[in-house]
Each structure stands twice: as C-alpha cells, then as structure tokens.
Amino acid sequence: MNIAVLGAQWGDEGKGKIVDLLTRHFSIVARYQGGHNAGHTVYAGGRKFVLRLLPSGILHEGITCVIGNGLVVDPQALFAEIDELARAGIDVGDRLVVSDKAHLILPYHRELDLLSEARRGERRIGTTSRGIGPAYEDKIARRGVRVGDLADPESLAGAVQQNVAARNRLIAESTMDWRQVIDDLKVAWTRMAPWVTDVSLFLARAREAGRSIMFEGAQGTLLDIDHGTYPYVTSSNATIGGVCTGLGVGPKAIDGVLGVAKAYTTRVGEGPLPTELTGELGNRLREGGQEFGAVTGRPRRCGWYDAVAVRYAVRVNGLDALALTKLDVLDGLPELQVCTAYRCRGATMTEMPADVAQLAACEPVYETLPGWTSPTAGARDFDRLPREARAYIARLEEITGVPAAVVSTGSAREDTIIRDGSIAARWFAD
C-alpha cells in the first residue's frame, strides 16, 4: 500500500507529525516537491525536530528517505540539517536517497530572491527568501544546475560561470566569484555523491520488491503553483500531481491520498484568507496553536475552518480521507464558526473562485456550532472526546465530503486517534 500525505489548506497543517506517526507502516518516505522553505515540526522522545528538506520519516531507524527531482536542494542547508540530527543522536547514514535530477539552489538564487521580493513592493509574495523561486525559475528556463551535474566538473564550471555573470549584471552591487561557487560545489559533491541516484528507477525497483512507500508533500494545496491562490503561492506543485512529476512514478503507484487539515485555518505571508480573525480571538488561536513559522518564526494568520477551501482540496487531490489536526486548540471556546460558503459581490458561492482578487473580496458565510469545555488535549480514544467535539468533526466531514479518519489532539506522536473502521485504520492495519 502506497499512500500520499499532503496539505489540504495553506500549509502548516501538521503534515510532519502525521507522516512521522505513520512512517512505521512503510519502508520508504519520499518527498516530491519544495525546498528548505518547508518546515515540518515533529515531537519525538520528548524532543522537537524541525525538518526542512529531509522527509519526516528520517527519525525512524531503518526507513529510507527520498528527496525527489521535484525538489530544489541547497547543499549547505541539507548538510546543516543532517548535522543537526547527528548531534541529536540520529544518523542518516545510507538511509538517504537524492535524485540526480533535483535542481540546486546556489548563492545567486538567494540574492535574486531578496531582490525580487524588494522590487514587488505592495505586491510582495511573502517568500522565505531562501532562493526557492529563482531556482525553480532557472529550472523552467532550462539554465538550472542539477545534482547530477556535479559529477562533471568541466560542464558544471561553464554553466555556473555563465549564470553568475548574468546575475552580477542584474544585481549591480554583486561581485560574486563563480570560482568560489564551483569550489564549494566540488566539496558538496564529495559528501553528497553516495546518496545520489536515479530516484524513478529506485522507486520502481522498490515497488517490484514489495516495499511500501509514503509520498510526502510540503506546503499545501492552496499554495500550489497551478491550483493555489496565485500569485500568492509557492513555486512547485504541492498537489497530488506533483507526486508523479516530482518522483518519476505513475499515478497507479498511489493507492490512497490522505489530506491534512487543521481544525481551523492558518496562512503565512501575503494573499487572501477569507476567514481571517483579528484581535483577541485571532491571537487566542495563534497563541494556543503556537502558530509561528517553523522555518521563519513569522506569526501565522489564523481564522475559522474554511470548508470551501478544504472541499476544493478534496476535489483537486482526490482525497480519500482527512487527518484533522490541532483539535485541542479549540478547547474552551464557547462556540465555533465554520465557513460553508462565500458571499461575493451580491452572490453566494460554494466553490473557491480562481481569481485571487475575487477571493479577496469574498466574505465568509458562517454556520455556528457549540464549543466544548471538557479538554480534548491528549485524547487517544474518539469516543472519549466531548460530545460537542465529535459533533463538530461530524459536521466538518459532512460539508467537506470525506471522513476525518485521523484526529490529532496534541503535538506528541501518541496524541492521535486513528478511528476504528476508518479507511486509515484499514490502510495502516498491523
């Protein structure tokens, strides 16, 4: 059984915890898009880990973790993450596989990212300025440098020299020396080479050998370059199609799709967020959910659960079920609001508009549900949740159209309910 786990909102849904929790049921965890702008927070053994490039399964012994061609890789960021884990007693060793077709983030990409964001002014995207976007731009423009190119120093030198010269012309104050970039890449290749291979072939052979695979997404559906709230999106395909293009597997390799969604809604950076809450209630969700970016530390914008957005994610990704996270953050609220539709320019809409300006003009149509006073934090049995919490989940299932097969009630691995009889229980039966 091969399952894809991806975000059903604007990212930060808790995918890292869900992947980490389910990893023991798989042999391989394969990440298919993004870069080190994604931060998956995992709590294990009483410690907090923030994984940026490495798949969340890396915390488990014996699990092979794959970085696919759909990612852009900053070698220094990768090494820093591996070294950080080593200091915590976790050895990556030979459990890592890196695609030879993955594109590299080089120093000039970071410079261009900062320049591009500064020039946007009021239309800034709110990027992490780590060079992700410019690296993907070079990939599409067919001037990028791939991991496998590091094995051919002569061709590599020509490509890097040309790219650095072009960037130095664009950035007047830049005096970057292409020779230093090459020297750093030669050192990087010495360390990276043992992990590099043809990931598509590796996964095909793994499937032939009966090894099970979890496909791990970063960011979320509404940040997808094609299907998100463009232009306030990431630079890659975070939706289900990214699995195939970002790893070199066919669609029949995916046996099920699990979407991850918070019990409310958050977003980092610019762009519309129809259910956004400001003031005391927004701060209550932010503080209760510790809604600060795992990579950047930026405060996340918070709002009520947007069922229109999640329904969209269900459709775009063909979700079989949801993992509903951070239910415990809603503990103690007297009542909850759920957005079931939008009202825009005099019309009621039950589907998310493609035009970002139209979405920004939409007002949420809310349904009010009772809150609960008994805590859900740490609950591990669905029947022991407060009656109102179970009713809230049932209503979300009804209006989004898929079951909440997994419910997370805290940050620890153990604070999770895989519901009896659900599709997730069948997927992950021991």
N, C-alpha and C positions, 0 to 999 in steps of 0.2 A: 504494500500500500504506500503510494507516494502522495503526500499532501502539501499543498501550498498554503502558507500563512502570510497574510498581507493586511495592510491597514485599510479600514473602511471609512475613515474620516480624513482630517487634515494632518495626519501623522501624530506621533507621540501617544499612540493608543495603548501601549503596553505590549507590543509585539515581542520585545526581548524576553519578558517574563514568560509569555505563552510558549515561545519557541524553546526556551530553556526547560520549562516544565515538561514538554512533550518529547524532548530530544531522546530520552531513554527508549522510546519506541522505534527509533530509526538508527540506521547505520551511518548515514551521511546527512549533513545540513549544508545546503547550497544557497548562497546569496546571489541574486541575479541582477541588481542594479544599485545605483547610487555611489556614494563615496564616503569619506570620513566626516561628512556633514550630518550623517545619521547617527544618533546616539541611542543605543538600546541599553537600558538600565536593568540589571539583573541582581537580585539579592540571593546569595547562596552562602550557606555556612556562616551566617551572621555578618557577611561582608557585602559591600556594594561594589559592583563592577559596572563600568560604562564601556560598552563595546561599540566601536565606530566602523571599522572595516571587517573585523573578524566576525563570522557568523556566531550567533548566540549559543550554539551547541559546543563551542570550544571549551566550556567549563567542565564538560563531561569527558572522562577518560575513555579512550577507545573510539571516539566519534571523529570521523573525517570531516573536515570543514572545507568548503569550496568557495573560492572567490571567482565569479564568472566573468565572461568577457563583457557583460553589460555594465560592469563597474568601471570607475576611473580610480586609479590607485596612486596615492602619494607614497613612494617607498619609505620615506622617513617617518610618516605617520604610521605606516604598517609596522615598522620596526619598533617604534616607540610603544605601540600597543602590545606587541609581543613581549617586549622587555618588561613592561608594567605587569603583565601576567606572570612572568618568570619571577619577579620579586614577590609576588603573592603565592608562589609555590606551584603555579600551573605551567606545565611545559607543553609548548605547542609541538615541538619535535617534528616528526614526519606526518603529523595529522592534518597538515595544511596543504591544499592544492590551489594553485593560482593559474588562471587562464593565460596562455601566451598571447591571446588576442585582446586582453584587457588593456585599455589605454592608460597612459601615465599622466599624472599631474606633475608638472615641472615648475620651477620657481617663477617663470614668467607668467604662468597661469594665475598665480596668486596676485601678482602685480596688476594684471589685466582685470581681475575680478574687482579689486578695490577701485580701480579707475572707472570701470563700467558702472558700478553702483553709485559712485560720486556724481557721475555725469547724468544719471537719471533724474536727480532732483526729487520732485514730488512723486514721480512715477517709479521710485525705487522699489525693488522687489523684496528687500529684506533678506538677502542671501547671507550665508555664513562667511563669505569672503575667503574661502579655502581653495579657490581655483577650480571648483567643480564645473561651473558653467563654461568657462573658457576651454577647459579640457574637452568637454563634450562638443563645443563649437569646432575645435580642431579636428575631432573625430569625424564630424559630419562634413567638414570642409576638405577632408582627406589629406590633412597635413599633420595628423597626430603621430605620436610615438607610442608604440605598443610594447608591452612587456617583452615579447619575444624578440623585438628589435635590439634589445640589449646584448644579445648573443653575437651580433655582427657590428663590432666597433666602428668599422670603416663607414658603413652606410649610416649608422647612428650619428656619427660626427657631422656628416653633411646635412642631415635633417635638422639636427639641433642648432648648428651654426646658422642655417637659413632662418629658422624660427626665432632665434634670439635676436638676430639682426632686424627682423621685421618688427619685433616687439620694442626694441630700442628706438626704432623710428616713431612708433606710436606713443611711447612714453618718454617725453623729452628729457626728463631727469634720470632715466635709466641708463646705467653703464654696465649692465650685466655682461659678464665674460662667458662666452659659450664654452670655453675650455674648462672652466671650473665646473660647469654643469655636466660636461662629459666625464670629468674625473669623478664627480660624485656618483654618477650613474654606473661607472665601472665598479666602484666599491659596492654599490647597491646590488649589482648583478651577482657579485661573488656570494652574497648572502642569500639572495632570492632564488638563484638558479635551481637548487634542489627541489623547490616546490612547484616549479613551472612546468605545465604540460598542456596538452590539448584537452580541455575540460569536457567538450562534447563527447569525445571518444572515451574519456574516463568514465563519464556517467552512463554511456551506452553499455560499456563492459560491466559496470557495477549492476545495472539493471539485469543484464544477462545472467549475472552471478546470483541474482535474487536479493541483492542488497536494497533496503528501503531508503527512500530519500525524502527529506523535508525541504521544500523550496521556501526560502525566507526572503520576504520583501522588506524594503526600508521606506521611509516616508509614508504616504498614504494615498488612497485613490484620488482624493481631491487636490493632490499636488502633482498628479501625473502630467507629463508634458503635453499629452494629447487630450486626456479626458478630465483634467483638473480645471481649476478656476484660473485659466490662462489670462494674463501673463504671470500671475502670482503663483507660480508653480516651480517644481524642481526641474532638472534638465534631463530626466530619464523617465522610462515607463515603469511606474510603481504598480500598475495594474497587472492583471493575470497574463496578458500577452507578453510582458517583459520576461516571464519565466522562459518562454520558448526562445526569444531572441537573445536574451542575456545569458543563456547557458548552452544553447545549441541542442535543445531537446524538442521533440514533437509534442503536440497537445495531448496525445494519448498517454504520455508519461505521467499526466496529472490525474490522479484518481479522485481527488476531492479538494475543495477550496474552503478554508476557514478564514473568515474576516474577523478582524479585531476592532472593537469599538468601545470607547468609554461610555459609562452610564450618563455622561453629559458630553459637552463638546469643547474642544480647545483648538487653538491655532497659534502658531508663531509667525511673526513677520507681518507683511502687508497683505491686503486683499480683503474681500468681503467676508463677514461672519454673521449671518442673519440673526442668530440667537444670542449674540454677544451681550453679556451683562457687565455693567459698570457699577462703580460704587461698592457698597458694603457686601452685597450678595456675590458680585464677581470676585471680590477679594476673599470672601469666605471659601469659594470653590478653589481659588488659586492657592491659598494657604493650606487648606485641608488636603488638597491633592498634590501638594508640593510641585506646582506647575511652573517649573523653571527649566529651561532647556538643558538637557544632559550634556550637550557639547558646548553651547554658548553661554548658558546661565541666564539667557533672556527670559523675562516673565512671559508666560503664555496668556493669551486672551481666552477667557472662559465664557461659556454660555450653556443654556439648556440643551438637552438632547434634540438633535435635528434629524427627525425621521425621514424627511425628504432627501437629505444628503445621504443617509445610510441606505435608503431604498435605491438610490442611484448607484451606490457601490455594489449592492446586491445584483443589480441588472448588469452593470459593466463587467463584473468579475465572475458572474455565475456562482455566487456564494451558496454553499450548501448549509452553512451554519455560521453563527457568530460566537466569538468569545467576548463576553461583556466584562469590562474591567472597571475597577475603582468604584464599585457599588457602594463601598463603605464610606466614601467621601460624602455621600448624600445623607448619611445618618444624622438624625436630629432636625432635619428641615421639616417644617410643618406641612408644606405642600410642594409639589413638583410640577413643573411645566414641561410639556412635550410638544415640539413643533410638528404639526401634522400636515401643514400646507404653508404656502406663501401668499401674501396679498401684495400685488404689484400693479401699480397704475390702474387701480379700479377692478382688477381681475384677480380671481383666486387660482393659484397654480399648485398642482400636486406633484409636478415634476420640476427638477432643477433646470433653470434656463442655462443655455450655453454662453450667453453674453454676460460678461462679468459686470458691465455697467447696469444691466437689468437686475442681476442678482444683488448688487449693492443697493438698489432701490427697493428691494423686497422687504416686507415686514412679516415676521412670523405669525402664523395662526396657531394659537396655543390651545392645548387641552390640559386641564388641571387635574392632577391626581394627588391623593393624600400621601403625605410622607410617613415616616415611622420614627418611633422614639427608641425602640429596642435596638441595640447595636447589631450590625451585620459584620463588623470588622473581625476577621479571623474565622468566620463561619466556614465549615467544611462539609456541611450537610444541607442540601437545598430545603428540605422540609423544616429545618430549624431557622430559616430566615423568617423575619417578621411577615405576617400575612400581607401587609401593605407592600413590602419589598417584592414578594412573589407576584402580587397583582401588577406592580409596576413592570416587572420583567415580562409578564404575560402580555401586557398591553404593547410593549415595545416589539415583541415577537409578532403580534397581530398586525401592527401597522408597517413593519419593515418586511414582513413576508417570509422570514426564516427563523428557525429556532435559535435561542441562546443556549447552545449546548455546553458552553463552558462559562462559569461565572467566577470572577476574581474578587476576593474580599480583603485583600491586603497585598503588601509588597513581597512577602516571603513565598517561596515555591509552594509551600504546604497550604497557604491560604487561598485555595482554589477548589471549586466544585466542578467536576465533570459529571453532568447529570445522568442518572441511570436511565437507560433506554434511549438516550440521545444518539445521534449519528456519531458524535465524538466518542461516546462510550464504545460504539461498535468499531470505529477506526482504531482506537487505542487499547482494545481489549488485550490483556496479557495472555 
